[in-house]
Amino acid sequence: MAVKIIEITKPEELASIILQQRKFSKLSRNQLAIIAGVGRTVIFDIEHGKTTYRIDTLIKILNVLNLRLCLDGVVCGDEK
């Protein structure tokens, strides 16, 4: 299976991806919350574009949905 890389620049984009993947996985919000070990309202909040949540909560949800969080950027070394 090919890996698709999507650049996310807005909370709504992340919300849409999580919602689509949850539905593709045939999981209800409640089922996803139970499997991920998070509250069910957090699933609702994220899918509706809430901008504040704990990163560890997001990672739990992404793991259940077989999604990965990748960061890309320039890393500055020790310049003297």
PATORMI-398800 format. One record per residue (C-alpha): y, x, z; residue in three letters. Coordinates in steps of 0.25 Angstrom, whole numbers, always signed. Layout:
<atoms>
+-------+-------+-------+------+
:     Y :     X :     Z : type :
+-------+-------+-------+------+
:     Y :     X :     Z :  Ala :
...
+-------+-------+-------+------+
</atoms>
This chain:
<atoms>
+-------+-------+-------+------+
:     Y :     X :     Z : type :
+-------+-------+-------+------+
:    +0 :    +0 :    +0 :  Met :
:   +14 :    +5 :    -4 :  Ala :
:   +24 :    +7 :    +7 :  Val :
:   +37 :    +0 :    +4 :  Lys :
:   +50 :    +6 :   +10 :  Ile :
:   +61 :    -3 :   +13 :  Ile :
:   +75 :    +1 :   +18 :  Glu :
:   +80 :    -9 :   +28 :  Ile :
:   +95 :    -9 :   +30 :  Thr :
:   +97 :   -23 :   +37 :  Lys :
:   +89 :   -30 :   +49 :  Pro :
:   +87 :   -42 :   +39 :  Glu :
:   +78 :   -32 :   +30 :  Glu :
:   +69 :   -28 :   +41 :  Leu :
:   +68 :   -43 :   +46 :  Ala :
:   +64 :   -47 :   +32 :  Ser :
:   +53 :   -36 :   +31 :  Ile :
:   +47 :   -39 :   +45 :  Ile :
:   +47 :   -54 :   +42 :  Leu :
:   +41 :   -52 :   +28 :  Gln :
:   +30 :   -42 :   +34 :  Gln :
:   +27 :   -52 :   +45 :  Arg :
:   +25 :   -63 :   +35 :  Lys :
:   +17 :   -54 :   +26 :  Phe :
:    +8 :   -51 :   +38 :  Ser :
:    +6 :   -66 :   +41 :  Lys :
:   +12 :   -64 :   +55 :  Leu :
:   +20 :   -74 :   +63 :  Ser :
:   +31 :   -68 :   +71 :  Arg :
:   +23 :   -71 :   +84 :  Asn :
:   +11 :   -64 :   +78 :  Gln :
:   +19 :   -52 :   +74 :  Leu :
:   +26 :   -51 :   +88 :  Ala :
:   +13 :   -52 :   +95 :  Ile :
:    +6 :   -41 :   +87 :  Ile :
:   +19 :   -32 :   +88 :  Ala :
:   +20 :   -35 :  +103 :  Gly :
:   +35 :   -40 :  +102 :  Val :
:   +42 :   -53 :  +105 :  Gly :
:   +41 :   -63 :   +94 :  Arg :
:   +56 :   -65 :   +94 :  Thr :
:   +58 :   -51 :   +90 :  Val :
:   +50 :   -54 :   +77 :  Ile :
:   +60 :   -65 :   +74 :  Phe :
:   +72 :   -57 :   +78 :  Asp :
:   +68 :   -46 :   +68 :  Ile :
:   +64 :   -55 :   +57 :  Glu :
:   +78 :   -61 :   +58 :  His :
:   +86 :   -48 :   +57 :  Gly :
:   +89 :   -45 :   +72 :  Lys :
:   +94 :   -32 :   +73 :  Thr :
:   +91 :   -27 :   +87 :  Thr :
:   +76 :   -25 :   +91 :  Tyr :
:   +68 :   -14 :   +97 :  Arg :
:   +63 :    -4 :   +87 :  Ile :
:   +50 :    -3 :   +94 :  Asp :
:   +49 :   -18 :   +92 :  Thr :
:   +52 :   -17 :   +77 :  Leu :
:   +41 :    -6 :   +76 :  Ile :
:   +31 :   -15 :   +82 :  Lys :
:   +34 :   -26 :   +73 :  Ile :
:   +34 :   -17 :   +60 :  Leu :
:   +21 :   -10 :   +65 :  Asn :
:   +14 :   -24 :   +65 :  Val :
:   +19 :   -27 :   +51 :  Leu :
:   +15 :   -14 :   +45 :  Asn :
:   +29 :   -10 :   +43 :  Leu :
:   +35 :    +4 :   +46 :  Arg :
:   +49 :    +8 :   +50 :  Leu :
:   +53 :   +20 :   +43 :  Cys :
:   +67 :   +27 :   +45 :  Leu :
:   +73 :   +36 :   +34 :  Asp :
:   +85 :   +45 :   +35 :  Gly :
:   +91 :   +58 :   +36 :  Val :
:   +86 :   +66 :   +48 :  Val :
:   +97 :   +77 :   +52 :  Cys :
:   +91 :   +90 :   +58 :  Gly :
:   +97 :   +99 :   +68 :  Asp :
:  +109 :  +104 :   +61 :  Glu :
:  +116 :  +115 :   +68 :  Lys :
+-------+-------+-------+------+
</atoms>
